[in-house]
Amino acid sequence: MSAPLERTIELVSNGVPSEFSFTDAAFLVHRKASPAKPKLNVPLLRVLWAAVADGTLTVHALTPKHGIVRAEGKCAQDDIPEAEQWAGELMQAAYAGRSVERCFRAVN
């Protein structure tokens, strides 16, 4: 049996130090000031897109209450390769071998 998946990256979201993480089951955003309660907690299957551009990691997810939400976090210039790798791993985990384009069209 393989170990459970858990990946975390530290970013600054809306000026607040935050942790973006994902597990086998969910994508979460925690504010460092209140780590006990996640600001965002959505099933991994509801992650639509994750990418890094201009030093900002952006994740789009579909929530039942608010529809499509965007979580963004700034990363230091030196941390951009790590953020790009993290975003790629999130997309692989969320789509688990399915075509990203095909799944995205199903939502539109």
C-alpha positions as a printed NumPy array, in Angstrom:
array([[  0.   ,   0.   ,   0.   ],
       [  1.394,   3.425,  -0.921],
       [  1.627,   6.342,   1.479],
       [ -1.196,   8.901,   1.365],
       [ -0.568,  11.846,  -0.937],
       [ -0.022,  15.229,   0.701],
       [  1.705,  18.217,  -0.896],
       [  2.012,  21.686,   0.626],
       [  3.462,  24.982,  -0.57 ],
       [  3.761,  28.22 ,   1.393],
       [  2.664,  31.409,  -0.376],
       [  1.328,  34.887,   0.364],
       [ -2.377,  35.171,  -0.459],
       [ -4.014,  38.608,  -0.199],
       [ -1.049,  39.801,   1.842],
       [ -1.432,  36.969,   4.38 ],
       [  1.024,  34.054,   4.729],
       [ -0.877,  30.949,   3.631],
       [ -0.456,  27.266,   2.879],
       [ -1.904,  25.747,  -0.271],
       [ -2.088,  21.974,   0.01 ],
       [ -3.723,  18.939,  -1.503],
       [ -4.226,  15.353,  -0.485],
       [ -5.669,  12.319,  -2.223],
       [ -9.108,  13.766,  -1.559],
       [ -9.053,  17.581,  -1.257],
       [ -7.48 ,  20.934,  -2.13 ],
       [ -7.118,  23.275,   0.849],
       [ -5.998,  26.828,   1.579],
       [ -5.041,  27.626,   5.175],
       [ -4.219,  31.077,   6.516],
       [ -1.196,  30.938,   8.833],
       [ -3.051,  33.173,  11.32 ],
       [ -5.862,  30.609,  11.678],
       [ -4.46 ,  27.193,  10.651],
       [ -7.178,  25.14 ,  12.37 ],
       [ -9.914,  26.206,   9.934],
       [ -9.22 ,  26.12 ,   6.184],
       [-10.271,  29.16 ,   4.167],
       [-11.002,  26.844,   1.251],
       [-11.578,  23.09 ,   1.28 ],
       [-12.858,  21.47 ,  -1.917],
       [-12.784,  17.882,  -3.165],
       [ -9.812,  17.242,  -5.43 ],
       [-12.159,  16.26 ,  -8.258],
       [-13.504,  19.841,  -8.275],
       [-10.126,  21.393,  -9.106],
       [-10.383,  22.801, -12.626],
       [ -6.992,  24.37 , -13.244],
       [ -3.696,  25.22 , -11.571],
       [ -0.833,  27.209, -13.08 ],
       [  1.924,  29.694, -12.291],
       [  2.295,  32.99 , -14.156],
       [  4.299,  36.081, -13.204],
       [  5.193,  34.644,  -9.803],
       [  1.575,  33.909,  -8.865],
       [  0.165,  30.42 ,  -8.363],
       [ -3.507,  30.344,  -9.368],
       [ -5.921,  27.487,  -8.702],
       [ -9.504,  27.468, -10.016],
       [-11.971,  25.156,  -8.297],
       [-15.704,  24.55 ,  -8.435],
       [-17.555,  24.975,  -5.14 ],
       [-21.228,  24.201,  -4.505],
       [-21.896,  27.523,  -2.768],
       [-19.864,  30.033,  -4.81 ],
       [-19.411,  28.333,  -8.184],
       [-15.941,  28.734,  -9.683],
       [-13.508,  30.285,  -7.202],
       [ -9.938,  31.407,  -7.732],
       [ -7.262,  30.975,  -5.067],
       [ -4.052,  32.903,  -5.709],
       [ -0.756,  33.132,  -3.903],
       [  2.445,  35.013,  -4.642],
       [  5.741,  33.177,  -4.477],
       [  9.294,  34.459,  -4.336],
       [ 11.25 ,  34.456,  -7.609],
       [ 13.453,  31.608,  -6.327],
       [ 10.357,  29.513,  -5.497],
       [  8.718,  29.681,  -8.948],
       [ 10.105,  26.29 , -10.127],
       [  8.77 ,  24.634,  -6.953],
       [  5.373,  26.309,  -7.461],
       [  5.259,  25.139, -11.088],
       [  6.047,  21.584, -10.011],
       [  3.393,  21.759,  -7.264],
       [  0.77 ,  23.015,  -9.749],
       [  1.633,  20.174, -12.137],
       [  1.323,  17.598,  -9.366],
       [ -2.038,  19.063,  -8.349],
       [ -3.308,  18.804, -11.93 ],
       [ -2.074,  15.194, -12.198],
       [ -3.784,  14.289,  -8.921],
       [ -7.01 ,  16.105,  -9.804],
       [ -7.351,  14.612, -13.272],
       [ -5.821,  11.184, -12.529],
       [ -5.065,  10.278, -16.128],
       [ -8.125,  11.962, -17.675],
       [ -7.723,  14.614, -20.345],
       [ -7.725,  18.093, -18.838],
       [ -9.272,  19.606, -21.962],
       [-12.048,  17.035, -22.078],
       [-12.941,  17.482, -18.414],
       [-12.858,  21.285, -18.678],
       [-15.299,  21.22 , -21.611],
       [-17.719,  19.187, -19.499],
       [-17.892,  22.055, -16.993],
       [-18.481,  24.794, -19.584]])
